[in-house]
Amino acid sequence: MIAAAQAVEHYEITRYGTLLAWAKQRGLSEAEGLIKETLVEEENTDQILSELAEDAINPAAAT
Ligand SMILES: [Fe+2]
């Protein structure tokens, strides 16, 4: 389940990364700020899921 959730996060990170590049190129500073904020949220969620898997779920599943 964590792997599936991370696949979604990774997809979102790629999409927001593209949108951020487009917003920068077009000089859409308000959109750029909102997209960057969302991108950071997605990256943080991905990190939390990695820590959850590595610190708890994967070791428990291996026993
Ligand atoms: Fe997400």
N, CA, C, O and the ligand as a Tripos MOL2 file, in Angstrom:
@<TRIPOS>MOLECULE
protein
  253   251    64     0     0
PROTEIN
NO_CHARGES

@<TRIPOS>ATOM
      1 N           0.8250   -1.1990    0.0000 N.3       1 MET1
      2 CA          0.0000    0.0000    0.0000 C.3       1 MET1
      3 C           0.8640    1.2550    0.0000 C.2       1 MET1
      4 O           0.5440    2.2430   -0.6620 O.2       1 MET1
      5 N           1.9750    1.2050    0.7580 N.am      2 ILE2
      6 CA          2.8680    2.3680    0.7800 C.3       2 ILE2
      7 C           3.5000    2.5740   -0.5930 C.2       2 ILE2
      8 O           3.6290    3.7070   -1.0570 O.2       2 ILE2
      9 N           3.8900    1.4870   -1.2350 N.am      3 ALA3
     10 CA          4.4980    1.6060   -2.5640 C.3       3 ALA3
     11 C           3.5130    2.2260   -3.5540 C.2       3 ALA3
     12 O           3.8930    3.0550   -4.3810 O.2       3 ALA3
     13 N           2.2540    1.8210   -3.4660 N.am      4 ALA4
     14 CA          1.2380    2.3850   -4.3630 C.3       4 ALA4
     15 C           1.0320    3.8670   -4.0660 C.2       4 ALA4
     16 O           0.9060    4.6790   -4.9820 O.2       4 ALA4
     17 N           0.9980    4.2120   -2.7860 N.am      5 ALA5
     18 CA          0.8280    5.6170   -2.4050 C.3       5 ALA5
     19 C           2.0080    6.4440   -2.8940 C.2       5 ALA5
     20 O           1.8410    7.5770   -3.3460 O.2       5 ALA5
     21 N           3.2140    5.8630   -2.7980 N.am      6 GLN6
     22 CA          4.3890    6.6040   -3.2730 C.3       6 GLN6
     23 C           4.3890    6.7590   -4.7900 C.2       6 GLN6
     24 O           4.8610    7.7700   -5.3100 O.2       6 GLN6
     25 N           3.8670    5.7680   -5.4960 N.am      7 ALA7
     26 CA          3.7650    5.9050   -6.9560 C.3       7 ALA7
     27 C           2.8860    7.1030   -7.3030 C.2       7 ALA7
     28 O           3.1860    7.8500   -8.2340 O.2       7 ALA7
     29 N           1.8150    7.2810   -6.5610 N.am      8 VAL8
     30 CA          0.9410    8.4410   -6.7770 C.3       8 VAL8
     31 C           1.6920    9.7280   -6.4660 C.2       8 VAL8
     32 O           1.6310   10.6890   -7.2330 O.2       8 VAL8
     33 N           2.3980    9.7460   -5.3460 N.am      9 GLU9
     34 CA          3.1660   10.9510   -4.9790 C.3       9 GLU9
     35 C           4.1960   11.2910   -6.0610 C.2       9 GLU9
     36 O           4.3700   12.4560   -6.4200 O.2       9 GLU9
     37 N           4.8740   10.2640   -6.5720 N.am     10 HIS10
     38 CA          5.8940   10.5150   -7.5910 C.3      10 HIS10
     39 C           5.2630   11.0810   -8.8590 C.2      10 HIS10
     40 O           5.8280   11.9670   -9.5000 O.2      10 HIS10
     41 N           4.1050   10.5710   -9.2120 N.am     11 TYR11
     42 CA          3.4020   11.1200  -10.3740 C.3      11 TYR11
     43 C           3.0600   12.5940  -10.1230 C.2      11 TYR11
     44 O           3.2760   13.4460  -10.9850 O.2      11 TYR11
     45 N           2.5280   12.8790   -8.9390 N.am     12 GLU12
     46 CA          2.1680   14.2610   -8.6100 C.3      12 GLU12
     47 C           3.4050   15.1660   -8.6460 C.2      12 GLU12
     48 O           3.3360   16.2980   -9.1250 O.2      12 GLU12
     49 N           4.5290   14.6660   -8.1410 N.am     13 ILE13
     50 CA          5.7600   15.4670   -8.1330 C.3      13 ILE13
     51 C           6.1740   15.8050   -9.5660 C.2      13 ILE13
     52 O           6.5780   16.9350   -9.8430 O.2      13 ILE13
     53 N           6.0770   14.8450  -10.4670 N.am     14 THR14
     54 CA          6.4480   15.1440  -11.8600 C.3      14 THR14
     55 C           5.5050   16.1720  -12.4760 C.2      14 THR14
     56 O           5.9460   17.0730  -13.1910 O.2      14 THR14
     57 N           4.2190   16.0420  -12.2050 N.am     15 ARG15
     58 CA          3.2420   16.9770  -12.7850 C.3      15 ARG15
     59 C           3.4370   18.3840  -12.2330 C.2      15 ARG15
     60 O           3.4620   19.3560  -12.9880 O.2      15 ARG15
     61 N           3.5770   18.4900  -10.9000 N.am     16 TYR16
     62 CA          3.7710   19.8150  -10.3060 C.3      16 TYR16
     63 C           5.1060   20.4080  -10.7240 C.2      16 TYR16
     64 O           5.2210   21.6240  -10.8740 O.2      16 TYR16
     65 N           6.1220   19.5640  -10.9160 N.am     17 GLY17
     66 CA          7.4070   20.0540  -11.3950 C.3      17 GLY17
     67 C           7.2710   20.6810  -12.7770 C.2      17 GLY17
     68 O           7.8410   21.7360  -13.0520 O.2      17 GLY17
     69 N           6.5110   20.0200  -13.6380 N.am     18 THR18
     70 CA          6.2790   20.5630  -14.9820 C.3      18 THR18
     71 C           5.4850   21.8630  -14.9090 C.2      18 THR18
     72 O           5.8340   22.8460  -15.5620 O.2      18 THR18
     73 N           4.4270   21.8650  -14.1210 N.am     19 LEU19
     74 CA          3.6120   23.0750  -13.9840 C.3      19 LEU19
     75 C           4.4360   24.2380  -13.4220 C.2      19 LEU19
     76 O           4.2710   25.3870  -13.8310 O.2      19 LEU19
     77 N           5.3280   23.9160  -12.4760 N.am     20 LEU20
     78 CA          6.1810   24.9560  -11.9010 C.3      20 LEU20
     79 C           7.1040   25.5470  -12.9770 C.2      20 LEU20
     80 O           7.2840   26.7620  -13.0510 O.2      20 LEU20
     81 N           7.6740   24.6890  -13.7920 N.am     21 ALA21
     82 CA          8.5490   25.1760  -14.8720 C.3      21 ALA21
     83 C           7.7760   26.0710  -15.8350 C.2      21 ALA21
     84 O           8.2730   27.1120  -16.2640 O.2      21 ALA21
     85 N           6.5590   25.6570  -16.1680 N.am     22 TRP22
     86 CA          5.7480   26.4600  -17.0810 C.3      22 TRP22
     87 C           5.3670   27.8010  -16.4560 C.2      22 TRP22
     88 O           5.3960   28.8340  -17.1250 O.2      22 TRP22
     89 N           5.0120   27.7800  -15.1800 N.am     23 ALA23
     90 CA          4.6370   29.0160  -14.4920 C.3      23 ALA23
     91 C           5.8190   29.9880  -14.4430 C.2      23 ALA23
     92 O           5.6590   31.1910  -14.6490 O.2      23 ALA23
     93 N           7.0130   29.4410  -14.1660 N.am     24 LYS24
     94 CA          8.2230   30.2870  -14.1480 C.3      24 LYS24
     95 C           8.4740   30.8870  -15.5220 C.2      24 LYS24
     96 O           8.7510   32.0800  -15.6490 O.2      24 LYS24
     97 N           8.3740   30.0550  -16.5410 N.am     25 GLN25
     98 CA          8.6510   30.5170  -17.9030 C.3      25 GLN25
     99 C           7.6930   31.6140  -18.3270 C.2      25 GLN25
    100 O           8.0720   32.5280  -19.0600 O.2      25 GLN25
    101 N           6.4460   31.5230  -17.8650 N.am     26 ARG26
    102 CA          5.4330   32.5070  -18.2410 C.3      26 ARG26
    103 C           5.3980   33.7140  -17.3070 C.2      26 ARG26
    104 O           4.6530   34.6650  -17.5450 O.2      26 ARG26
    105 N           6.2070   33.6760  -16.2400 N.am     27 GLY27
    106 CA          6.2260   34.7900  -15.3030 C.3      27 GLY27
    107 C           4.9770   34.8760  -14.4440 C.2      27 GLY27
    108 O           4.5820   35.9630  -14.0220 O.2      27 GLY27
    109 N           4.3520   33.7280  -14.1820 N.am     28 LEU28
    110 CA          3.1300   33.6820  -13.3690 C.3      28 LEU28
    111 C           3.5220   33.4920  -11.9030 C.2      28 LEU28
    112 O           3.4510   32.3870  -11.3650 O.2      28 LEU28
    113 N           3.9320   34.5770  -11.2770 N.am     29 SER29
    114 CA          4.5210   34.4660   -9.9400 C.3      29 SER29
    115 C           3.5400   33.9680   -8.8850 C.2      29 SER29
    116 O           3.9290   33.2160   -7.9910 O.2      29 SER29
    117 N           2.2770   34.3740   -8.9720 N.am     30 GLU30
    118 CA          1.2990   33.8980   -7.9850 C.3      30 GLU30
    119 C           1.0950   32.3870   -8.1270 C.2      30 GLU30
    120 O           1.0830   31.6580   -7.1350 O.2      30 GLU30
    121 N           0.9360   31.9290   -9.3630 N.am     31 ALA31
    122 CA          0.7840   30.4890   -9.6140 C.3      31 ALA31
    123 C           2.0510   29.7490   -9.2060 C.2      31 ALA31
    124 O           1.9840   28.6620   -8.6320 O.2      31 ALA31
    125 N           3.1980   30.3360   -9.5000 N.am     32 GLU32
    126 CA          4.4770   29.7100   -9.1560 C.3      32 GLU32
    127 C           4.5580   29.4340   -7.6580 C.2      32 GLU32
    128 O           4.9760   28.3520   -7.2430 O.2      32 GLU32
    129 N           4.1620   30.4040   -6.8560 N.am     33 GLY33
    130 CA          4.2100   30.2290   -5.4090 C.3      33 GLY33
    131 C           3.2930   29.1170   -4.9250 C.2      33 GLY33
    132 O           3.6740   28.3110   -4.0770 O.2      33 GLY33
    133 N           2.0860   29.0800   -5.4690 N.am     34 LEU34
    134 CA          1.1280   28.0480   -5.0590 C.3      34 LEU34
    135 C           1.5840   26.6600   -5.4940 C.2      34 LEU34
    136 O           1.4620   25.6910   -4.7450 O.2      34 LEU34
    137 N           2.1070   26.5760   -6.7070 N.am     35 ILE35
    138 CA          2.5680   25.2750   -7.2080 C.3      35 ILE35
    139 C           3.7760   24.8020   -6.4110 C.2      35 ILE35
    140 O           3.8740   23.6230   -6.0700 O.2      35 ILE35
    141 N           4.6910   25.7130   -6.1160 N.am     36 LYS36
    142 CA          5.8710   25.3460   -5.3330 C.3      36 LYS36
    143 C           5.4570   24.8350   -3.9540 C.2      36 LYS36
    144 O           6.0040   23.8480   -3.4610 O.2      36 LYS36
    145 N           4.4950   25.5090   -3.3400 N.am     37 GLU37
    146 CA          3.9970   25.0860   -2.0250 C.3      37 GLU37
    147 C           3.4190   23.6670   -2.1040 C.2      37 GLU37
    148 O           3.6730   22.8360   -1.2320 O.2      37 GLU37
    149 N           2.6580   23.4110   -3.1320 N.am     38 THR38
    150 CA          2.0660   22.0810   -3.3020 C.3      38 THR38
    151 C           3.1380   21.0410   -3.5850 C.2      38 THR38
    152 O           3.0830   19.9260   -3.0650 O.2      38 THR38
    153 N           4.1110   21.4060   -4.4090 N.am     39 LEU39
    154 CA          5.2020   20.4760   -4.7130 C.3      39 LEU39
    155 C           5.9540   20.0830   -3.4490 C.2      39 LEU39
    156 O           6.2830   18.9110   -3.2620 O.2      39 LEU39
    157 N           6.2240   21.0410   -2.5880 N.am     40 VAL40
    158 CA          6.9230   20.7470   -1.3300 C.3      40 VAL40
    159 C           6.0720   19.8120   -0.4610 C.2      40 VAL40
    160 O           6.6090   18.9100    0.1820 O.2      40 VAL40
    161 N           4.7600   20.0190   -0.4380 N.am     41 GLU41
    162 CA          3.8720   19.1220    0.3200 C.3      41 GLU41
    163 C           3.9610   17.6950   -0.2130 C.2      41 GLU41
    164 O           4.0250   16.7400    0.5610 O.2      41 GLU41
    165 N           3.9640   17.5540   -1.5260 N.am     42 GLU42
    166 CA          4.0520   16.2150   -2.1290 C.3      42 GLU42
    167 C           5.3910   15.5540   -1.8020 C.2      42 GLU42
    168 O           5.4480   14.3610   -1.5040 O.2      42 GLU42
    169 N           6.4640   16.3420   -1.8620 N.am     43 GLU43
    170 CA          7.7910   15.8010   -1.5390 C.3      43 GLU43
    171 C           7.8740   15.4030   -0.0710 C.2      43 GLU43
    172 O           8.4850   14.3870    0.2610 O.2      43 GLU43
    173 N           7.2720   16.1850    0.8010 N.am     44 ASN44
    174 CA          7.2640   15.8410    2.2220 C.3      44 ASN44
    175 C           6.4680   14.5640    2.4840 C.2      44 ASN44
    176 O           6.8720   13.7230    3.2870 O.2      44 ASN44
    177 N           5.3450   14.4300    1.8050 N.am     45 THR45
    178 CA          4.5420   13.2090    1.9640 C.3      45 THR45
    179 C           5.3310   11.9960    1.5030 C.2      45 THR45
    180 O           5.3090   10.9510    2.1530 O.2      45 THR45
    181 N           6.0320   12.1330    0.3750 N.am     46 ASP46
    182 CA          6.8590   11.0320   -0.1250 C.3      46 ASP46
    183 C           7.9150   10.6450    0.9020 C.2      46 ASP46
    184 O           8.1590    9.4610    1.1370 O.2      46 ASP46
    185 N           8.5370   11.6460    1.5110 N.am     47 GLN47
    186 CA          9.5730   11.3870    2.5130 C.3      47 GLN47
    187 C           8.9880   10.6750    3.7320 C.2      47 GLN47
    188 O           9.5880    9.7370    4.2570 O.2      47 GLN47
    189 N           7.8290   11.1190    4.1720 N.am     48 ILE48
    190 CA          7.1730   10.4860    5.3240 C.3      48 ILE48
    191 C           6.8470    9.0270    5.0220 C.2      48 ILE48
    192 O           7.0410    8.1550    5.8690 O.2      48 ILE48
    193 N           6.3510    8.7650    3.8100 N.am     49 LEU49
    194 CA          6.0360    7.3900    3.4280 C.3      49 LEU49
    195 C           7.2900    6.5200    3.3910 C.2      49 LEU49
    196 O           7.2550    5.3590    3.7990 O.2      49 LEU49
    197 N           8.4000    7.0830    2.9000 N.am     50 SER50
    198 CA          9.6680    6.3320    2.8860 C.3      50 SER50
    199 C          10.0940    5.9730    4.3040 C.2      50 SER50
    200 O          10.4790    4.8370    4.5820 O.2      50 SER50
    201 N          10.0200    6.9540    5.1900 N.am     51 GLU51
    202 CA         10.4200    6.7050    6.5820 C.3      51 GLU51
    203 C           9.5110    5.6780    7.2410 C.2      51 GLU51
    204 O           9.9810    4.8130    7.9790 O.2      51 GLU51
    205 N           8.2310    5.7680    6.9810 N.am     52 LEU52
    206 CA          7.2780    4.8100    7.5410 C.3      52 LEU52
    207 C           7.5960    3.3960    7.0680 C.2      52 LEU52
    208 O           7.5920    2.4510    7.8570 O.2      52 LEU52
    209 N           7.8690    3.2630    5.7840 N.am     53 ALA53
    210 CA          8.1890    1.9440    5.2330 C.3      53 ALA53
    211 C           9.5020    1.4130    5.8040 C.2      53 ALA53
    212 O           9.5740    0.2720    6.2590 O.2      53 ALA53
    213 N          10.5290    2.2470    5.7760 N.am     54 GLU54
    214 CA         11.8550    1.7860    6.1700 C.3      54 GLU54
    215 C          11.9730    1.5500    7.6670 C.2      54 GLU54
    216 O          12.6720    0.6340    8.1010 O.2      54 GLU54
    217 N          11.3010    2.3620    8.4500 N.am     55 ASP55
    218 CA         11.4540    2.2790    9.9040 C.3      55 ASP55
    219 C          10.4810    1.2980   10.5650 C.2      55 ASP55
    220 O          10.7740    0.7830   11.6430 O.2      55 ASP55
    221 N           9.3430    1.0340    9.9470 N.am     56 ALA56
    222 CA          8.3390    0.2300   10.6320 C.3      56 ALA56
    223 C           7.7200   -0.8650    9.7760 C.2      56 ALA56
    224 O           7.7620   -2.0390   10.1420 O.2      56 ALA56
    225 N           7.1530   -0.4940    8.6560 N.am     57 ILE57
    226 CA          6.3340   -1.4500    7.9080 C.3      57 ILE57
    227 C           7.1760   -2.5550    7.2780 C.2      57 ILE57
    228 O           6.8430   -3.7330    7.4090 O.2      57 ILE57
    229 N           8.2490   -2.1940    6.6040 N.am     58 ASN58
    230 CA          9.0740   -3.2400    5.9320 C.3      58 ASN58
    231 C           9.7090   -4.1920    6.9370 C.2      58 ASN58
    232 O           9.6680   -5.4040    6.7290 O.2      58 ASN58
    233 N          10.3010   -3.6820    8.0290 N.am     59 PRO59
    234 CA         10.8530   -4.6220    9.0070 C.3      59 PRO59
    235 C           9.7890   -5.5320    9.6120 C.2      59 PRO59
    236 O          10.0420   -6.7180    9.8220 O.2      59 PRO59
    237 N           8.6130   -4.9970    9.8920 N.am     60 ALA60
    238 CA          7.5390   -5.8200   10.4590 C.3      60 ALA60
    239 C           7.0790   -6.8700    9.4650 C.2      60 ALA60
    240 O           6.7830   -8.0040    9.8420 O.2      60 ALA60
    241 N           7.0180   -6.4900    8.1890 N.am     61 ALA61
    242 CA          6.5800   -7.4480    7.1690 C.3      61 ALA61
    243 C           7.5920   -8.5560    6.9610 C.2      61 ALA61
    244 O           7.2270   -9.6610    6.5600 O.2      61 ALA61
    245 N           8.8670   -8.2760    7.2300 N.am     62 ALA62
    246 CA          9.9090   -9.2630    6.9980 C.3      62 ALA62
    247 C           9.9990  -10.3000    8.1040 C.2      62 ALA62
    248 O          10.6690  -11.3210    7.9490 O.2      62 ALA62
    249 N           9.3260  -10.0420    9.2230 N.am     63 THR63
    250 CA          9.4190  -11.0010   10.3360 C.3      63 THR63
    251 C           8.2970  -12.0260   10.2870 C.2      63 THR63
    252 O           8.2250  -12.9040   11.1470 O.2      63 THR63
    253 FE          0.0240   13.7110   -2.9210 Fe       64 LIG64
@<TRIPOS>BOND
     1     1     2 1
     2     2     3 1
     3     3     4 2
     4     3     5 am
     5     5     6 1
     6     6     7 1
     7     7     8 2
     8     7     9 am
     9     9    10 1
    10    10    11 1
    11    11    12 2
    12    11    13 am
    13    13    14 1
    14    14    15 1
    15    15    16 2
    16    15    17 am
    17    17    18 1
    18    18    19 1
    19    19    20 2
    20    19    21 am
    21    21    22 1
    22    22    23 1
    23    23    24 2
    24    23    25 am
    25    25    26 1
    26    26    27 1
    27    27    28 2
    28    27    29 am
    29    29    30 1
    30    30    31 1
    31    31    32 2
    32    31    33 am
    33    33    34 1
    34    34    35 1
    35    35    36 2
    36    35    37 am
    37    37    38 1
    38    38    39 1
    39    39    40 2
    40    39    41 am
    41    41    42 1
    42    42    43 1
    43    43    44 2
    44    43    45 am
    45    45    46 1
    46    46    47 1
    47    47    48 2
    48    47    49 am
    49    49    50 1
    50    50    51 1
    51    51    52 2
    52    51    53 am
    53    53    54 1
    54    54    55 1
    55    55    56 2
    56    55    57 am
    57    57    58 1
    58    58    59 1
    59    59    60 2
    60    59    61 am
    61    61    62 1
    62    62    63 1
    63    63    64 2
    64    63    65 am
    65    65    66 1
    66    66    67 1
    67    67    68 2
    68    67    69 am
    69    69    70 1
    70    70    71 1
    71    71    72 2
    72    71    73 am
    73    73    74 1
    74    74    75 1
    75    75    76 2
    76    75    77 am
    77    77    78 1
    78    78    79 1
    79    79    80 2
    80    79    81 am
    81    81    82 1
    82    82    83 1
    83    83    84 2
    84    83    85 am
    85    85    86 1
    86    86    87 1
    87    87    88 2
    88    87    89 am
    89    89    90 1
    90    90    91 1
    91    91    92 2
    92    91    93 am
    93    93    94 1
    94    94    95 1
    95    95    96 2
    96    95    97 am
    97    97    98 1
    98    98    99 1
    99    99   100 2
   100    99   101 am
   101   101   102 1
   102   102   103 1
   103   103   104 2
   104   103   105 am
   105   105   106 1
   106   106   107 1
   107   107   108 2
   108   107   109 am
   109   109   110 1
   110   110   111 1
   111   111   112 2
   112   111   113 am
   113   113   114 1
   114   114   115 1
   115   115   116 2
   116   115   117 am
   117   117   118 1
   118   118   119 1
   119   119   120 2
   120   119   121 am
   121   121   122 1
   122   122   123 1
   123   123   124 2
   124   123   125 am
   125   125   126 1
   126   126   127 1
   127   127   128 2
   128   127   129 am
   129   129   130 1
   130   130   131 1
   131   131   132 2
   132   131   133 am
   133   133   134 1
   134   134   135 1
   135   135   136 2
   136   135   137 am
   137   137   138 1
   138   138   139 1
   139   139   140 2
   140   139   141 am
   141   141   142 1
   142   142   143 1
   143   143   144 2
   144   143   145 am
   145   145   146 1
   146   146   147 1
   147   147   148 2
   148   147   149 am
   149   149   150 1
   150   150   151 1
   151   151   152 2
   152   151   153 am
   153   153   154 1
   154   154   155 1
   155   155   156 2
   156   155   157 am
   157   157   158 1
   158   158   159 1
   159   159   160 2
   160   159   161 am
   161   161   162 1
   162   162   163 1
   163   163   164 2
   164   163   165 am
   165   165   166 1
   166   166   167 1
   167   167   168 2
   168   167   169 am
   169   169   170 1
   170   170   171 1
   171   171   172 2
   172   171   173 am
   173   173   174 1
   174   174   175 1
   175   175   176 2
   176   175   177 am
   177   177   178 1
   178   178   179 1
   179   179   180 2
   180   179   181 am
   181   181   182 1
   182   182   183 1
   183   183   184 2
   184   183   185 am
   185   185   186 1
   186   186   187 1
   187   187   188 2
   188   187   189 am
   189   189   190 1
   190   190   191 1
   191   191   192 2
   192   191   193 am
   193   193   194 1
   194   194   195 1
   195   195   196 2
   196   195   197 am
   197   197   198 1
   198   198   199 1
   199   199   200 2
   200   199   201 am
   201   201   202 1
   202   202   203 1
   203   203   204 2
   204   203   205 am
   205   205   206 1
   206   206   207 1
   207   207   208 2
   208   207   209 am
   209   209   210 1
   210   210   211 1
   211   211   212 2
   212   211   213 am
   213   213   214 1
   214   214   215 1
   215   215   216 2
   216   215   217 am
   217   217   218 1
   218   218   219 1
   219   219   220 2
   220   219   221 am
   221   221   222 1
   222   222   223 1
   223   223   224 2
   224   223   225 am
   225   225   226 1
   226   226   227 1
   227   227   228 2
   228   227   229 am
   229   229   230 1
   230   230   231 1
   231   231   232 2
   232   231   233 am
   233   233   234 1
   234   234   235 1
   235   235   236 2
   236   235   237 am
   237   237   238 1
   238   238   239 1
   239   239   240 2
   240   239   241 am
   241   241   242 1
   242   242   243 1
   243   243   244 2
   244   243   245 am
   245   245   246 1
   246   246   247 1
   247   247   248 2
   248   247   249 am
   249   249   250 1
   250   250   251 1
   251   251   252 2
@<TRIPOS>SUBSTRUCTURE
     1 MET1         2 RESIDUE 1 A MET
     2 ILE2         6 RESIDUE 1 A ILE
     3 ALA3        10 RESIDUE 1 A ALA
     4 ALA4        14 RESIDUE 1 A ALA
     5 ALA5        18 RESIDUE 1 A ALA
     6 GLN6        22 RESIDUE 1 A GLN
     7 ALA7        26 RESIDUE 1 A ALA
     8 VAL8        30 RESIDUE 1 A VAL
     9 GLU9        34 RESIDUE 1 A GLU
    10 HIS10       38 RESIDUE 1 A HIS
    11 TYR11       42 RESIDUE 1 A TYR
    12 GLU12       46 RESIDUE 1 A GLU
    13 ILE13       50 RESIDUE 1 A ILE
    14 THR14       54 RESIDUE 1 A THR
    15 ARG15       58 RESIDUE 1 A ARG
    16 TYR16       62 RESIDUE 1 A TYR
    17 GLY17       66 RESIDUE 1 A GLY
    18 THR18       70 RESIDUE 1 A THR
    19 LEU19       74 RESIDUE 1 A LEU
    20 LEU20       78 RESIDUE 1 A LEU
    21 ALA21       82 RESIDUE 1 A ALA
    22 TRP22       86 RESIDUE 1 A TRP
    23 ALA23       90 RESIDUE 1 A ALA
    24 LYS24       94 RESIDUE 1 A LYS
    25 GLN25       98 RESIDUE 1 A GLN
    26 ARG26      102 RESIDUE 1 A ARG
    27 GLY27      106 RESIDUE 1 A GLY
    28 LEU28      110 RESIDUE 1 A LEU
    29 SER29      114 RESIDUE 1 A SER
    30 GLU30      118 RESIDUE 1 A GLU
    31 ALA31      122 RESIDUE 1 A ALA
    32 GLU32      126 RESIDUE 1 A GLU
    33 GLY33      130 RESIDUE 1 A GLY
    34 LEU34      134 RESIDUE 1 A LEU
    35 ILE35      138 RESIDUE 1 A ILE
    36 LYS36      142 RESIDUE 1 A LYS
    37 GLU37      146 RESIDUE 1 A GLU
    38 THR38      150 RESIDUE 1 A THR
    39 LEU39      154 RESIDUE 1 A LEU
    40 VAL40      158 RESIDUE 1 A VAL
    41 GLU41      162 RESIDUE 1 A GLU
    42 GLU42      166 RESIDUE 1 A GLU
    43 GLU43      170 RESIDUE 1 A GLU
    44 ASN44      174 RESIDUE 1 A ASN
    45 THR45      178 RESIDUE 1 A THR
    46 ASP46      182 RESIDUE 1 A ASP
    47 GLN47      186 RESIDUE 1 A GLN
    48 ILE48      190 RESIDUE 1 A ILE
    49 LEU49      194 RESIDUE 1 A LEU
    50 SER50      198 RESIDUE 1 A SER
    51 GLU51      202 RESIDUE 1 A GLU
    52 LEU52      206 RESIDUE 1 A LEU
    53 ALA53      210 RESIDUE 1 A ALA
    54 GLU54      214 RESIDUE 1 A GLU
    55 ASP55      218 RESIDUE 1 A ASP
    56 ALA56      222 RESIDUE 1 A ALA
    57 ILE57      226 RESIDUE 1 A ILE
    58 ASN58      230 RESIDUE 1 A ASN
    59 PRO59      234 RESIDUE 1 A PRO
    60 ALA60      238 RESIDUE 1 A ALA
    61 ALA61      242 RESIDUE 1 A ALA
    62 ALA62      246 RESIDUE 1 A ALA
    63 THR63      250 RESIDUE 1 A THR
    64 LIG64      253 GROUP 0 **** ****
